[in-house]
């Protein structure tokens, strides 16, 4: 492989989440909550999901595309290693994504949470190297935006307390 076979890309996503920093943190730290916004989706079936939020721990997501999708039956595996955790403030992880048996990307992902009026500012910085056969930076950014949409919807769908 020569150097031109690798595409490097960095993108930053920011999103206001209408929940306290503690509630947003729980959505990352609680495996059941994280599975709902991070792992599940309409176009794939989750085959494996494990998440633990502590330095040195591994997070693993494997899913298979459903019939009727462009890659029906193909498996995607995302393996992360948690590098740093500052509770309710920051998570830094290394990430490897494989399409079938082929590694298509590696990345450093930094997630930051800042309290603000009426909620939390969520910031994700993705620094990736995309290998031959990869989906590419635009598709990956779109995937993270979709995850953040689902995360935001979890908090927007909370029923207001009865006065």
RARANOR-V208560 format. One line per field, one symbol per residue. ss: DSSP state (H for helix, E for strand, - for the rest). psi: psi as a letter, one per 20 degrees, with the letter a starting at -180 (. if undefined). burial: + if it has 24 or more other ideal C-beta (glycine too) atoms within 12 Angstrom, else -. A space follows every 10 residues. Layout:
# RARANOR-V208560
ss=???
psi=???
burial=???
This chain:
# RARANOR-V208560
ss=--HHH-EEEE EEEEEEE--- HHHHHHHHH- HHHHHHHHH- ---EEEEEEE -------EEE EEEEE----- ----EEEEEE EEEEEE---E EEEEEEEEE- -EEEEEEEEE EEEEEE--EE EEEEEEEEEE ------HHHH HHHHHHHHHH HHHHHH---- ---
psi=prhiippqqp qppqpppmqr hgggghhhho hgghgghhhq rhjrpphppp ppnqpirqpp pprpqrqirh lpiqpppopq pphqpopjgq ppqqqpppoc jppiqqqppp pqppqrpkbp oppppooqop rpjqhrhghg ghghhgghgh gghhhhjppq qp.
burial=------+-+- +-+-+-+++- +-+++++++- --+++-+++- +--+-+--++ +-+----+++ +++------- ---+++++++ +++-+--+-+ +++++++++- --++++++++ +++-----++ ++++++-+++ +--++++-++ +-++-+++-+ ++-++----- ---
